[in-house]
Amino acid sequence: MHGEAKEKENGGSELPSCCSKSAGCGNPSQKGTKHLWIVLAALVLLLFSARWIPILVPFRKAILDYGRMIALPMILGLVLGGMIDYYIPREYISKYLAQRKKRTIFYAAGFGFLMTACSHGILALSMELHKKGASGPAVVSFLLASPWANLPMTFLLIGFFGWKGFVIIASALVVALITGFSLQKLDEKGRIERNKNSVSVETGFSIRRDLKRRFSEYRFNLESVAKDFRGIAKGTTALTDMVLWWILIGIILAGLTSAYVPHDVFHRFFGPSFLGLLVTMAAATVFEVCSEGTSPLAFELYRNTGAFGNAFVFLMGGVVTDYTEIGLIWINIGRRTALWTMAVALPQVILLGWVFNRVF
């Protein structure tokens, strides 16, 4: 088993990290690094130019506001992803998130609910889970459930919407589960990409016993701590090269929209009609930057239009159509998975929004 091989390599003195190039802890992608520096340089240039070009001042303010909202959860997501990369063997992920069974999707949505990162903080975690062997359907369910159905957002949404916040949470989980089950069927028929990082797990393999063995053999000392820190940093750096440039693109586009699209446009075009739902979906694609940041916008939309369905579409639709998430799924999991994710999830979101506008 991979963990046992690593154990021998470490001489049994340290907790096996299972960190290898095949697991994504190798040298950062040169292509990803190049894209990151290009986008970062463009963003810095625009922000710096605002000192002499007055028209860029609103854009600079919007970017800084977005940065303050997502910086902490994004960093948390990257660091947690680096810890998963270094500490968690592929066997663990394959046991729960790589099997072609219905409970795999329930596990994925449940893990998403327990996460505390926002939609962009969760990106790094989801891509790391895929590198560790999680199936495409499981990763998509994890992504769809985590931004709106996680514990911190539960309290935030209830604070904004009252008991209707529970409706948003439950609906997000339903969309995540149905989409996951649908993609699982497509996976069985070979119509979406399969994860080549999955590993076989021995019958009777127990994560609890394996963890107990690993911790009993771990030697806590300065050398071990230093090695652990380097391993986590290496995994975090690899994830940063993978996802950060996508996040920066999303922030730039959202900042431009926030700075230069008049707010009264929302009040005129986002009514509780089917056309209003479609316009809301289009706006959610651009405005979705962070779940914590988008929820106040959704409540403002609801307060001014009374269209609860539009608020739900603005929240959930942003996750489904977010170019950052779809781009990462396209590049790292596969284009067919990305396209089917939108094809399956979008109709559910629009249908639920239409129903909510008539029920509430």
N, C-alpha and C positions, 0 to 999 in steps of 0.2 A: 504494500500500500504506500501511497505517496508520502504520508506522514511518517511511516516507519523508515522509509529511505532517508528522509530528512533527519530523522532522529539519529540514525547511524552516522550521518555526516556531522552532526553536532556532538557526537560522542555521548549523547544522552544527558548532557549537562545543562541544556537549555530547552526552553519551550520551543518546539519546532514551529517555524514561521510559515512554511510552505510557500515562501516567496521565491518565485522563479520567473524567468522571462516569459514562459508560456502562460503564467498567471497574471501577466501584466506588470510585473515589477522590474522589467528590464529597462534599458535606456529609453528616455522619453522619445516619442515620435518626433522626428525632425520636421515632418510636415505640420504636425500640430503646433510645435513650437514656433514655426515660421508664421502660421496663421495668427497665433496668439500675439506675437510681437507686432505684426502689421495692424491688427485691430486695436491693440493697446496704444500704439503710436498715433493712429488716427484719432482716437478718443482724446488723448492728451493734447494733441494739436488743436482740436476743436475747443477744448476747455481753456487752453492757454490763449487762444485767439479771442475769447470773449472779453478779454481786458481791453481790446482795441476795437472790437466789432460789436456795437450795442445789440444788434439783432440776435446775437448768440447768447446774451445774458439769460433769457428764460430757459434756453436749452441747458446751460451750465447749472442753473438752479435745479432743474428737473433731474439731471443726472446725479447731482450730489444728494438730492432727496432719495432717489432710488438706491443709490449706493449705501446710504445710511440704513435703509430698510433691509437690504439683502446681504450686507457684508457679513454679519455675524452668523446667520444660518448657512450661508454659502461656505464660509470657512469651516464651520462645524461639520457640514456634509462632506467636505473634502478630507478633513482629518479622520472622520469616522470611516470613510472609504479607505483611507490609507491603513487604518487599523485592521479593517476586514481583510485587506490585501495581505497584510503581514501575518496576522494571527489565525485567520480562519481557513482551514483546509478545504479543498474542493469537495471532499466527501460530505461535509456538513451541508453545503449548499445543494449538492446533488440529491441528498437524501430527502430534503424537504421541498426544494423548488425546481427540480429537474425532471421529476417523474410525470408521466402522462396520465395523471389521475386527477379527478375532480378536487380532491382535498389539497392538491398542490396550489390551485387557484385560491382556495380559502386561506391557506397558509400565507400566500403572497399578499392578499388583501389585508389579512390580520396583521402581518408585519408592517404593512404600510400605515395602518391605524396607530400602531405603537410608536411610529417615528415622530420626532419632534422638529425636523427640518422643514423648511418651506419647499415650494416646488423646485426651486433652483438648487437648494441645498440637497434635495433628494436625488438630483440627477447623478451626482458623483456616486452616491450609494448604489443606485440602480445599475449603473454601468459596471461597477465593481462586482455586484452580484452576478451579472451576466458573464463577466470574465472568469468568475469562480465556478460557473457551470449552470446558473439558473436559466431555465428555458425562456424563450421569447414571450410566450403568453404569461408566464409568471412575472416577468419584469414589467410588462405592460400593466398588469393588474396592480402591481406594487406602485407604479407611477401614478395610475389613475386614482388610487385610494388615498395615497399619502398626503397630497396637498390640502384636501378639504376634509378628510375623515380622520385626521390625526388629533391626538388629545388636546394640544394647545389651541388648535383652530376650533375645536368643539366649543370651548368656552368663549372664544372671540365671536364666533357666529351667533351663539345664543345671546351674547351681550348686544349684538346688533339687531337680530331678527326675533329674539324671544324664542318661543317654542318652535317657530318655523325653522330655526337653526337646525333642529333635529331632523327636519325634512330634508334639508340640504345634505346633512351628513349621511343619512340613510340612502338617499338617492345616489350620492357619490359612490357608496359601497356597491349598490346595485349595478351601476354602470361598469364599475371595475370588475365585478364578478361575471356579468354577462359577456363583456368584451373578452375577458380571460378565457371563459368556456368556449366562446366562438373561435378564438384564435387557436385554442387547443384542438378543436375539430379540424381546422385548416392545417395544423401541424401534422396531425395524423394522416392527412391526405397528401402531405408533401407540398402544400401550396404556399407555405412560408418557410423562411430559413430556419434551420435547426442549429442549436448551439454546439459548436465543435469542442467547446471547453468542458463539457459534461464528462464526468468520470463514472465508471461503474462502482457500485457500493456493494460490499459483501453482504450476503444474507445474514441477518442478526447483528449487523453493525450497530453499536450503541454509542451515540455521541456522549452520553453521560459517563460511560466507562472510559471512553477515549480521553475526555477532558480530565477525569480523575487521574488517569495515568500520566498525562502530560504535566499537570500541575505538581504531581508528586516527584517528577523527575526534573522540574525546573529549579535552577539554582539562582536565588536572588542575590545579586552582587552588582558592583559598579560596572563591571565589564558587560554583564547581561543587559543591564538597563541601557547602557550606551548603544549596544547592538540593536536592542529593540527600538530605540529612538531613531537610529539611522534607517532601519527597515521601514518604520512608519513614514518617515520623511520621504524615503524613496518612492513608496507607493503613493503618497499624497502628491508628490511632484508629477508622477506619471498621470494621475487623474486630472491634475490641474491643466496639463498640456492637452488633455482630451476634451475637457468640457468648458474651460474658462473662456475661450474665444467665442464659443456659441453664446455664452451668457452675456459677454460684452456686446455682441451684435444685438441681442435682445434689448439690452439697456439703452443702446444708442437709438434704436427705432422707437422704443417706447418713450424715450426722452423727447425726441423730435415731435411725436404725436401729442404728448402732454403739453409741450411748450407752445405749439403753433395751431392746434385744433381748438376752436372756440368751445367753451363748455356748454353754451346754449344749444349746440348741435345735438348733444345728448337728449335734451328735453324735447326737441322737435322731432327727432327721428327714432326714438327708442320706446315707443308706445307699446301697449299690450296687444299688438296685432301680429299676424304671422310675418308680415314684412318687417315689423319691429324686431321680432326674434332673429330674423336673418341679419339685419343690420347690427344687432347686438352681438351676434356670433362673429361677424366681421371685425367689429371693434375689439372684442375679447382677444382675437388673434394678435392684435397689435399691442393692446394694453397689458396683457398678462405678463407681469414681471415677477411678482412674488405674491404668494397667497395672503400673507399678512398685509401687503400693500394693496392688493386688489379688493379685498373684502370691504374696506371703507367705500371704495368707488361703487361696488355693487349695492351697498346699502344706500348710498346717495342716489343711485339710479332708482332704487325701489321707493325711496321716500318722495322723489319728485314725480314719478310716473305711476306708482301704485302697482306696477307690474312685477309681481314676485317671480313669475316664470322667467322674465327677462333677467332679473338679478341672478337666478340660478344658471341661466345660459351664460351670462357674463362670467360667472365663477368657473363653472365646469367646462364651458366651451373654450375658455382660455387655456386650460390644461390640455384638452384634446387637440387643439389646433396650434398650440404654441410652437413656433418655428424652432425654438431651442431644443425642445424635447423631441419633436418629430425629426429634426436634423440629426440628433444623436442616435435615435433609433435607426434611422436610415443608414448612417455610416457604420455603426457598431453592431447592430443586430441584423439589419437587412432592409432593403427598400420595399419588398413585398410586405414585411411585417409593419412597416411604417404606414403604407397605403391602406392596408386592411384595418389597422388600428383606427384610422380616421373614418373609413367606410362603415365600420361596425359601431363605433362610439358616437359619432356625430348624430345619426338619426335618433338614437336614444335620448341624447341631451335635448334636441329640438322637440321631440315628442313630449318629454317630461315638462319642458318649459311651456309648451302649448297647454298641457293639462293643468299646470299650476296657475296659469293666467286665468283659467276658467273656474278652478276650484277655490282659489284664494282671492 
